[in-house]
């Protein structure tokens, strides 16, 4: 069983809050049980439960039981997506994290329906990525940024992922027959950034901005997809293509 621990080191480490509750009350583990820890930043370790308190669980990590992984520096998958309503956006974040997306950027398009933001929303999204990582075996949590305007997001992508291939989701008939195919996406090498617009679609002006920035239209199906469907669809194709190449 895997648990999230922000600080992994040899010796005694502690779990509190949700993770302590999950270990002692949900999984009902006891003293002497072995577990796995990860910090979301590439460190993972084997640990043994030593003490279970009311609010804190103390663990022992052996000197040679820590593994350090290097974060990917190429082949990164970035989903820059319009904020969706309520639990639909939560679902998107969890599934994109589970599939292996490296960065999920919330974007405010002209037609985006404004949703709650701030520390509370950020903490909820962080918890969703932790839960996904625990389930799927990831050692790195995806980076979460935004919400930011389209212009701000493009500038950030250019700075963080220079040379990345950029695409934007195009509704049927809006691409002039020049949209990248699923095969094109799966074969993409290097970093890839995909912009997914809001329910009302990307405006003509926003499309011009994206094209000027070097983004190409891409379409998954002949149907019009909801935000979370498109976001997860792009993440699945890009991550599967990347991982199949090793």
N, C-alpha and C positions, 0 to 999 in steps of 0.2 A: 504494500500500500504506500502511496506517495502523499507527502504533505509539503506545503509551502512554508519555507522558513527564510526570512529576509536576511539573516546573518548566519552563514554556515562556517564553522571553524572546528578544529579538533578540540576535544574536551566536552564540557557541558554546554548545551544549547537549550533554549526554551521555546516552546510554542505557547501562544496565548490566543485569546479571542476565539474566532471561528475555527481555527485549526485545532486548538486544544479541545474544543467541544466536539469537533468531528472525530478526533482520535478516541476520546474517552467515552462519549455518549452515543455517537452514531456507529462507529466501528467497534466500540467496546473492547479496545485493546487494553492490555495490562502490563505490569512491570515485567521486563524481560523480553517482551515482543520486539521483533526487528521490523524496521520500516525504512523507507527511502525519503530523503529530503531533496528539495531543489529550491534555488533562490530566484529563478526567473532570469538570471544574468549569466548562466553558464556553469554555475557550481552545483554539484550534486553529491550526495553522500549517503552511505549506509549508517543507520543509527539504531540504538537500542533504548527502549523506554526504561528510565530509571526511577521516576517518581511522578505520580499523578495527583495534582492538587485540585482545589476547587476551580481555579481559574488558569492555572499554569501547568504545563506538562514539561518535565525535564528529561532531556535525552543525553546519551553519551555517544560521541562521534570519535572513532578511532583515528590515530595519526595517519594511517594509510588508507582510510576509507573515503577520502574526498577526491572527486574527479572534477577537473576544470576543462570546459569545452570552449572553443573559440567561436565567436559569433560569425556568421556568414558575412563575407564582404562582397560577394557577387551572387547573381542569381536571386536577388531579393525580390519578393512579391509585395507590391504596395497596392492596397485597395483604397482609393480616395473617393469616398462615397457620401452622397447626400444623407443628412440625418433623416431617419424615418420615424414614424409615430410609435411611441411607447415600446412595448415588448418586441415589436418587429425589429427594431434596431438592436436590442439586447440579443435577440436570436442571431442576427447577422454577425455581431462581434464574437459570440461564442463559437459559431460554426467556422468563421474565417480563421479564428485562432486554432481551432482543432485541425483544420486542414493544413496549417503551416504558414499562413500569411505572416510576413515579417513586420508589416506596418499597416495600421488601419487609421486613415485620416478622415475625420468628419469634415465635410465641406458644406458651406452655406451657398447654395445656388440661388438664383433669383426666385425660383418657384419652390424652394425648400420651405416646408411648414416648420416654423420655429418650435423647438422643443426645449425642455429644461436643460440647463448647462450649469457649469460651476463645479465646486468641489464635490458636492453630493453625487452628481452624475458621473464625474470622473472616477470616484471611488467605486461606484456600482460597476462601471465598465471594467475597472481593474479586477474586481472580484470575479467577473465573468471570465476574463482571460485566465485567471488563476484556476478556476474550476475546470476550464477546458484543458489547460496544460496538465493538471493532475490526472485527468481521465485519459488523455491521449499520449502521455509520455514525453511531452516537450520539456526541454531544459531551459529554453528561452521564452519569455513572454513576448508577445508582439508589442511593438511600440504603438502607443495611442496618442494622437494629437488632434487638435481642433476643439470645437468647430472654428473654422477660418473661412474667409471668402475664397472664391475660386482663384482670384489673382494672387492672394497670399499663399494659397496652397501650391499653385504652379511654381512660384518663386522658391518656396521651401523645397519642392521636389527637385528643381534644377540644382539647388545648392547641395542637397543631401545625396542625390543620386545622379551625378553628372554622367551623361551618356546613356541614361536609361531609355529604353523604348517606352513610348507613352501612347496609350490608346484611350478612347472614350466610347462608352456604350451608345450605339446609334439605333434608334427605333427603325422598324422596317420602312424602307422607302426614303429615308432621310440621308442616306449615304451616297446616293448616286451610283450604286452598284459597286463601290470601291471599298466596302468594309472588309476588314481582316476577318478571316474565318477561324473557326475553332482550331483547325490544324495550324494556322499561322501563329496563334497564341501559344499553343502547346510546344511549338518549335522555337519559340523566342529564347535567345541566349542573353545572358547578362541580366541586369536589373530591369524590372517591368513595373510601370505604374499604370493602373487603369482607373479612369474617372467614371463614376456611376452617378447619373443625374437623378433628380427628384421625380415624384409621380407625374408631375405635369410636363416632364421632359426638359432637356437642355434647350435654352433659347437660341435663336439664330446668332445673336451677339456672342453668347458664351461659346457656341460652336466655332465661331471665327477666332475667338481668343485661344481656344484649345488648338486649333489648326495652326495658328501663328506660332504657338509654343512648340510645335512639332508633333502633336498628337494625331493619331490616325483613328478613323472610326472602326469599331469592331462590333460584330453582332453574333450572339449565341444562337438564336433561333429566329424563325419568321414571326413569332408572337411577341407581344409587348409584355415585358416582365416587370414585376414589382421590384422595388429597390433591393430588398433583402434577397430575392431570388437571383437577380443579376449579380449582386455583390458576391454571393456564395458561389454562383456558377463560375464567375471569372476566377475566383480564388481556387476552386477545385481544378480547373483546367490548367492554370498556370503552375500551381504547386505540383500537380501530378506530372506535368511535362518536365519541370525542373528536377524533381526527385527521380524520375525514370532515367535521367541522364547521369545520376550520381553526383 
